[in-house]
Amino acid sequence: MRAALWLLALFAVAVAVALFAGNNQGTITVFWPPYRIDLSLNLVLLVLVATFSAVHLALRALAALLEMPRQARHWRAQQKERATHAALLEALGHLLAGRFIRSRKAALAALAREKSLTEPLGHAVQLRALAHLVAAESAQALQDKASRDEHLHLALENTVGRITPAAQEIREGAQLRAARWALDEREVQTSLDWLEALPQGAQRRTLALRIRLKAARLARKTPVALETARLLAKHRAFSPAAAQSLVRGLVNDMIQGAHDVTQLQRVWAGLEAAERQMPELAIQAAQRLVMLKGDGAMVRSWLLPVWEASIQAPDALSAAQQVRLVRTLEAGLTSEDSAGDREWLARIELAQQRHPRDASLQYLAGMACMERQLWGKAQQLLMQASASLRDPGLLASAWCALAELAEQRGDTTGAAQAWKRAARG
């Protein structure tokens, strides 16, 4: 379309020139005493246009001639800038390839070439800081701590007081690298100090959170590590399974680190709702509470979500978790005739009726009845459970309970047989 328009315009100009100059009878007379010169108007116009073009071209040529020294200086400066950037790119390439000595040499060459520039670059601050960071990274890989700290200091010094976003990003990157280097050398507190020096927004970035998590775990600051792991899980820094496993491990450490009931209650209260419903965490916390001689009602309240989930979906718990749940509930059984105990006894009986072939539920119901001195029902349930239990510990415990019941009845023969089977496991 543009070519067609130019063609039409050219034809229009040609037609206009033909109409104006074809029948133009005008003349211009120049008097130069004693001469008289008559010139055609078309010729005069043509000479004027030619003269203007010649003068214009001559001026352009003169300007280009006078501009050559400045262009030469600009070309030399441009070549130096390109050499500086090429040296920095070479340093980055060597760093990625693991050639740390060459990388440091190239970074130092980039710094030297940048200093030799007659005209400062608009991004000189970022270039110098980045070159110092590359040199520091190479020195860290070469275990040259003095050189690393020197280049790190220079990189941070170049960005002090700079409010441009690029300079601020490089400064934050230098602080993150310093935190990572300190972590690699097991200087945990130094790493955490570098992270604290970051702006608030940068502290919540995934890279900073990963470093904080590792530092907190090395420093055995489990609450800080747990909070950081939760943030990383929200940022989807891990897969759901990995995040759940990480959080579960940290909570287990906190539970095992609780030395009294009050401390364990604080740990439990600090957990999120989803974490309290994890079977392994709830069972672990309840077992720890039993070990610390905690209240049985509290033990059962912590295990209630896991219990309900296991009753609604028997496959929700593994065999080992099911055994641990039964053991923990058994340890929390009491002979008190309170409303909570009666409610739990009814809950256990209802679950056993819903799943009559579940040997672990039969065992738990039998132990609950025995605790409440319901001897006959307890013996019936424990005998049924002993025929199907697969866990050696539960089976031995069931035969021990049957032996005690036989002794209470005065059945010495039955008690001896039960004790014998309990010993066999």
C-alpha positions as CSV (number, residue, x, y, z in Angstrom):
1,M,0.0,0.0,0.0
2,R,2.8,2.4,0.8
3,A,4.6,1.7,-2.5
4,A,1.3,2.3,-4.4
5,L,0.8,5.6,-2.6
6,W,4.4,6.7,-3.4
7,L,3.9,5.8,-7.1
8,L,0.7,7.8,-7.2
9,A,2.4,10.8,-5.6
10,L,5.3,10.5,-8.2
11,F,2.8,10.6,-11.0
12,A,1.1,13.6,-9.5
13,V,4.4,15.5,-9.3
14,A,5.3,14.6,-12.8
15,V,2.0,15.8,-14.1
16,A,2.3,19.0,-12.1
17,V,5.8,19.7,-13.5
18,A,4.7,18.9,-17.0
19,L,1.7,21.3,-16.8
20,F,3.8,24.1,-15.2
21,A,7.0,23.8,-17.3
22,G,5.6,22.5,-20.6
23,N,4.0,25.8,-21.7
24,N,5.8,28.2,-19.5
25,Q,6.8,31.2,-21.6
26,G,8.2,33.2,-18.7
27,T,11.6,34.7,-18.9
28,I,14.0,36.5,-16.5
29,T,16.1,39.3,-17.8
30,V,19.4,40.2,-16.1
31,F,20.8,43.6,-16.9
32,W,24.6,43.9,-16.6
33,P,25.6,47.1,-18.4
34,P,26.3,47.1,-21.1
35,Y,24.9,43.6,-21.4
36,R,21.4,42.2,-21.2
37,I,20.9,38.5,-20.5
38,D,17.5,36.8,-21.1
39,L,17.0,33.5,-19.3
40,S,14.2,31.0,-19.3
41,L,12.2,30.8,-16.1
42,N,12.5,27.0,-16.2
43,L,16.3,27.2,-16.5
44,V,16.6,29.7,-13.6
45,L,14.5,27.4,-11.4
46,L,16.6,24.4,-12.3
47,V,19.8,26.2,-11.6
48,L,18.5,27.4,-8.2
49,V,17.6,23.8,-7.2
50,A,20.9,22.5,-8.4
51,T,22.8,25.2,-6.5
52,F,20.8,24.6,-3.3
53,S,21.5,20.8,-3.6
54,A,25.2,21.4,-4.2
55,V,25.6,23.8,-1.2
56,H,23.6,21.4,1.0
57,L,25.8,18.4,0.1
58,A,29.0,20.5,0.6
59,L,27.8,21.5,4.1
60,R,27.0,17.9,4.9
61,A,30.4,16.8,3.7
62,L,32.1,19.5,5.8
63,A,30.1,18.6,8.9
64,A,31.0,14.9,8.4
65,L,34.7,15.8,8.1
66,L,34.6,17.9,11.2
67,E,32.7,15.1,13.1
68,M,35.2,12.4,12.3
69,P,37.5,13.0,15.4
70,R,34.5,12.8,17.8
71,Q,33.1,9.7,16.1
72,A,36.6,8.1,16.4
73,R,36.6,8.9,20.1
74,H,33.1,7.5,20.4
75,W,34.0,4.3,18.5
76,R,37.0,3.7,20.7
77,A,34.9,4.3,23.9
78,Q,32.3,1.9,22.5
79,Q,34.9,-0.7,21.8
80,K,36.1,-0.4,25.4
81,E,32.5,-0.7,26.7
82,R,32.0,-3.8,24.6
83,A,35.3,-5.3,25.9
84,T,34.1,-4.5,29.5
85,H,30.8,-6.3,29.0
86,A,32.5,-9.2,27.2
87,A,34.9,-9.6,30.1
88,L,31.9,-9.7,32.6
89,L,30.1,-12.2,30.4
90,E,33.2,-14.3,30.2
91,A,33.5,-14.2,34.0
92,L,29.9,-15.4,34.4
93,G,30.5,-18.2,31.9
94,H,33.6,-19.4,33.7
95,L,31.8,-19.3,37.0
96,L,29.0,-21.4,35.7
97,A,31.5,-23.8,34.2
98,G,33.4,-24.2,37.5
99,R,36.6,-22.4,36.2
100,F,36.8,-20.2,39.3
101,I,40.4,-18.8,38.8
102,R,39.6,-17.8,35.2
103,S,36.3,-16.3,36.4
104,R,38.0,-14.2,39.0
105,K,40.6,-13.0,36.5
106,A,37.9,-12.1,34.0
107,A,35.9,-10.2,36.7
108,L,39.0,-8.2,37.7
109,A,39.7,-7.5,34.0
110,A,36.1,-6.1,33.6
111,L,36.6,-3.9,36.6
112,A,39.9,-2.6,35.2
113,R,38.4,-1.9,31.8
114,E,35.5,-0.1,33.4
115,K,37.9,2.2,35.3
116,S,39.7,3.0,32.0
117,L,36.6,4.4,30.4
118,T,36.7,8.1,29.7
119,E,33.0,8.5,29.9
120,P,31.2,6.8,32.8
121,L,28.5,4.3,32.0
122,G,24.9,4.9,33.0
123,H,24.9,1.5,34.6
124,A,28.4,1.6,36.0
125,V,27.3,1.0,39.6
126,Q,25.5,-2.3,38.7
127,L,28.4,-3.4,36.5
128,R,31.0,-2.9,39.2
129,A,28.8,-4.5,41.9
130,L,28.1,-7.5,39.7
131,A,31.7,-7.9,38.8
132,H,32.7,-7.8,42.5
133,L,30.0,-10.4,43.3
134,V,31.3,-12.7,40.6
135,A,34.8,-12.3,42.0
136,A,33.6,-13.0,45.5
137,E,31.7,-16.1,44.4
138,S,34.8,-17.4,42.8
139,A,36.9,-16.6,45.9
140,Q,34.4,-18.5,48.0
141,A,34.7,-21.5,45.8
142,L,38.5,-21.3,46.1
143,Q,38.2,-20.9,49.9
144,D,39.9,-17.5,49.7
145,K,37.9,-15.9,52.5
146,A,39.9,-12.7,52.6
147,S,39.4,-12.0,48.9
148,R,35.7,-12.9,49.2
149,D,35.1,-10.5,52.1
150,E,36.9,-7.7,50.3
151,H,34.9,-8.1,47.1
152,L,31.7,-8.5,49.0
153,H,32.4,-5.2,50.9
154,L,33.2,-3.4,47.6
155,A,30.0,-4.7,46.0
156,L,27.9,-3.5,49.0
157,E,29.8,-0.2,49.1
158,N,29.0,0.5,45.4
159,T,25.3,0.2,46.1
160,V,25.2,2.2,49.3
161,G,22.8,5.1,48.9
162,R,21.6,4.0,45.5
163,I,17.8,4.2,45.2
164,T,17.5,2.7,41.7
165,P,15.7,-0.6,41.6
166,A,18.6,-2.4,39.8
167,A,21.2,-1.3,42.4
168,Q,18.8,-2.3,45.2
169,E,18.3,-5.7,43.7
170,I,22.0,-6.3,43.4
171,R,22.5,-5.2,47.0
172,E,19.9,-7.7,48.2
173,G,21.5,-10.4,46.0
174,A,24.9,-9.7,47.6
175,Q,23.3,-10.0,51.1
176,L,21.6,-13.3,50.2
177,R,24.9,-14.7,48.8
178,A,26.7,-13.6,52.0
179,A,24.0,-15.4,54.1
180,R,24.5,-18.5,52.0
181,W,28.3,-18.5,52.3
182,A,27.9,-18.2,56.1
183,L,25.5,-21.1,56.2
184,D,27.9,-23.2,54.1
185,E,30.6,-22.6,56.7
186,R,28.2,-23.4,59.6
187,E,28.2,-19.8,60.9
188,V,24.5,-19.9,61.6
189,Q,24.2,-16.7,63.6
190,T,26.1,-14.7,60.9
191,S,23.8,-16.2,58.2
192,L,20.7,-15.1,60.2
193,D,22.2,-11.6,60.8
194,W,22.6,-11.2,57.0
195,L,19.0,-12.3,56.5
196,E,17.8,-9.8,59.1
197,A,19.6,-7.0,57.3
198,L,17.4,-7.6,54.2
199,P,14.3,-5.4,53.7
200,Q,11.0,-6.9,54.9
201,G,9.8,-7.9,51.5
202,A,13.1,-9.6,50.5
203,Q,13.1,-11.6,53.7
204,R,9.9,-13.4,52.5
205,R,11.4,-14.5,49.2
206,T,11.7,-18.2,48.6
207,L,15.5,-18.1,48.5
208,A,15.7,-16.2,51.7
209,L,13.2,-18.5,53.4
210,R,15.2,-21.6,52.3
211,I,18.4,-20.2,53.8
212,R,16.5,-19.3,57.0
213,L,15.1,-22.8,57.2
214,K,18.5,-24.4,57.0
215,A,20.1,-22.0,59.4
216,A,17.3,-22.4,62.0
217,R,17.5,-26.2,61.8
218,L,21.3,-26.1,62.2
219,A,20.8,-23.7,65.2
220,R,18.1,-26.0,66.6
221,K,15.6,-23.2,66.6
222,T,12.7,-25.5,65.8
223,P,9.9,-22.9,66.2
224,V,11.6,-20.6,63.7
225,A,12.2,-23.5,61.3
226,L,8.6,-24.6,61.6
227,E,7.3,-21.1,60.8
228,T,9.6,-20.8,57.9
229,A,8.6,-24.2,56.6
230,R,5.0,-23.2,56.7
231,L,5.7,-20.1,54.7
232,L,7.7,-22.1,52.1
233,A,4.7,-24.5,51.9
234,K,2.4,-21.6,51.2
235,H,4.8,-20.3,48.5
236,R,4.8,-23.9,47.0
237,A,8.5,-24.1,47.3
238,F,8.1,-27.9,48.0
239,S,5.8,-30.5,46.7
240,P,2.8,-31.1,49.0
241,A,4.2,-34.4,50.2
242,A,7.6,-33.0,50.9
243,A,6.2,-29.9,52.7
244,Q,4.0,-32.2,54.9
245,S,6.9,-34.4,55.7
246,L,9.1,-31.4,56.6
247,V,6.5,-29.9,58.8
248,R,5.8,-33.2,60.4
249,G,9.4,-33.8,61.2
250,L,9.8,-30.3,62.8
251,V,6.7,-30.7,64.9
252,N,7.9,-34.1,66.1
253,D,11.1,-32.5,67.2
254,M,9.2,-29.9,69.2
255,I,7.0,-32.6,70.8
256,Q,10.0,-34.7,71.8
257,G,11.7,-31.5,73.1
258,A,8.8,-30.8,75.5
259,H,9.9,-31.6,79.1
260,D,6.7,-31.0,80.9
261,V,3.0,-30.9,80.3
262,T,2.8,-27.1,80.2
263,Q,5.4,-26.9,77.5
264,L,3.7,-29.7,75.5
265,Q,0.4,-27.9,75.7
266,R,2.0,-24.7,74.3
267,V,3.5,-26.7,71.5
268,W,0.1,-28.2,70.7
269,A,-1.7,-24.9,70.9
270,G,0.8,-23.4,68.4
271,L,0.0,-26.0,65.8
272,E,-2.4,-25.2,62.9
273,A,-5.7,-27.1,62.6
274,A,-4.5,-29.1,59.7
275,E,-1.4,-30.1,61.6
276,R,-3.4,-31.3,64.6
277,Q,-5.4,-33.6,62.4
278,M,-2.2,-35.4,61.1
279,P,-2.4,-38.9,62.6
280,E,1.3,-39.2,63.3
281,L,1.5,-35.8,65.0
282,A,-1.6,-36.3,67.1
283,I,-0.5,-39.8,68.2
284,Q,3.0,-38.6,68.9
285,A,1.8,-35.7,71.0
286,A,-0.6,-37.9,72.9
287,Q,2.1,-40.5,73.6
288,R,4.4,-37.8,74.9
289,L,1.5,-36.5,77.1
290,V,1.0,-39.9,78.5
291,M,4.8,-40.2,79.2
292,L,4.7,-36.9,81.0
293,K,1.8,-38.1,83.2
294,G,-0.7,-35.8,81.6
295,D,-4.5,-35.8,81.9
296,G,-6.2,-38.8,80.2
297,A,-9.1,-36.6,79.1
298,M,-6.6,-34.4,77.3
299,V,-5.0,-37.4,75.7
300,R,-8.3,-38.5,74.3
301,S,-9.3,-35.0,73.2
302,W,-6.1,-34.8,71.1
303,L,-6.8,-38.2,69.6
304,L,-10.5,-37.6,68.8
305,P,-10.0,-36.3,65.2
306,V,-7.7,-39.2,64.4
307,W,-10.1,-41.7,66.0
308,E,-13.1,-40.4,64.0
309,A,-11.1,-40.5,60.8
310,S,-10.0,-44.1,61.4
311,I,-13.6,-45.2,62.2
312,Q,-15.0,-43.5,59.1
313,A,-12.2,-44.8,56.8
314,P,-10.4,-47.8,58.3
315,D,-7.7,-47.5,55.6
316,A,-6.9,-43.9,56.7
317,L,-4.2,-45.2,59.1
318,S,-1.5,-47.7,58.5
319,A,-1.2,-50.8,60.6
320,A,1.6,-49.3,62.7
321,Q,-0.4,-46.1,63.3
322,Q,-3.5,-48.1,64.2
323,V,-1.5,-50.0,66.8
324,R,0.0,-46.8,68.2
325,L,-3.4,-45.2,68.4
326,V,-4.8,-48.2,70.3
327,R,-1.8,-48.2,72.7
328,T,-2.1,-44.5,73.4
329,L,-5.9,-44.7,74.0
330,E,-5.3,-47.7,76.3
331,A,-2.8,-45.7,78.3
332,G,-5.3,-42.9,78.6
333,L,-8.1,-45.1,80.0
334,T,-9.2,-44.5,83.5
335,S,-11.6,-46.1,85.9
336,E,-13.3,-42.8,86.7
337,D,-17.1,-42.7,86.2
338,S,-17.1,-39.2,84.6
339,A,-19.2,-38.1,81.7
340,G,-16.2,-37.9,79.4
341,D,-15.1,-41.5,80.3
342,R,-18.6,-42.8,79.8
343,E,-18.8,-41.0,76.4
344,W,-15.5,-42.5,75.3
345,L,-16.6,-46.0,76.5
346,A,-19.7,-45.7,74.4
347,R,-17.7,-44.4,71.5
348,I,-15.3,-47.4,71.6
349,E,-18.2,-49.9,71.9
350,L,-20.0,-48.3,68.9
351,A,-16.9,-48.4,66.8
352,Q,-16.4,-52.1,67.8
353,Q,-19.9,-52.9,66.8
354,R,-19.5,-51.1,63.4
355,H,-16.4,-53.1,62.7
356,P,-16.8,-56.4,64.5
357,R,-13.9,-58.0,62.8
358,D,-11.3,-55.4,63.7
359,A,-9.2,-57.1,66.3
360,S,-7.6,-53.9,67.5
361,L,-11.0,-52.4,68.3
362,Q,-12.0,-55.6,70.1
363,Y,-8.8,-55.4,72.1
364,L,-9.4,-51.7,73.0
365,A,-13.0,-52.3,73.9
366,G,-11.9,-55.3,76.1
367,M,-9.3,-53.2,77.9
368,A,-11.8,-50.4,78.4
369,C,-14.3,-52.9,79.9
370,M,-11.6,-54.4,82.1
371,E,-10.7,-50.9,83.4
372,R,-14.4,-50.3,84.3
373,Q,-14.4,-53.7,86.0
374,L,-16.8,-55.3,83.4
375,W,-15.0,-58.6,83.8
376,G,-17.3,-60.9,81.7
377,K,-17.5,-58.6,78.7
378,A,-13.8,-57.8,78.9
379,Q,-12.9,-61.5,78.8
380,Q,-15.2,-62.1,75.8
381,L,-13.8,-59.3,73.8
382,L,-10.2,-60.1,74.7
383,M,-10.6,-63.7,73.7
384,Q,-12.0,-62.7,70.4
385,A,-9.2,-60.3,69.8
386,S,-6.5,-62.8,70.8
387,A,-7.5,-65.0,68.0
388,S,-7.0,-62.3,65.3
389,L,-4.4,-59.9,66.6
390,R,-1.3,-59.7,64.5
391,D,0.8,-57.3,66.5
392,P,3.0,-59.2,69.0
393,G,2.8,-56.4,71.6
394,L,-1.0,-56.2,71.5
395,L,-1.3,-60.0,71.5
396,A,1.0,-60.3,74.6
397,S,-0.9,-57.6,76.4
398,A,-4.3,-59.3,75.6
399,W,-3.0,-62.6,77.1
400,C,-1.7,-60.8,80.1
401,A,-5.1,-59.2,80.7
402,L,-6.8,-62.6,80.3
403,A,-4.3,-64.1,82.8
404,E,-5.2,-61.4,85.3
405,L,-8.9,-62.1,84.7
406,A,-8.4,-65.8,85.2
407,E,-6.5,-65.2,88.5
408,Q,-9.4,-63.1,89.7
409,R,-11.8,-65.9,89.0
410,G,-9.4,-68.4,90.8
411,D,-8.7,-70.3,87.6
412,T,-5.1,-71.0,88.1
413,T,-4.9,-73.4,85.2
414,G,-6.3,-70.9,82.8
415,A,-4.1,-68.2,84.2
416,A,-1.0,-70.3,83.7
417,Q,-1.9,-71.0,80.1
418,A,-2.6,-67.3,79.5
419,W,0.7,-66.3,81.0
420,K,2.5,-68.9,78.9
421,R,0.9,-67.6,75.7
422,A,1.7,-64.0,76.8
423,A,5.4,-65.0,77.2
424,R,5.4,-66.5,73.7
425,G,4.0,-63.2,72.3
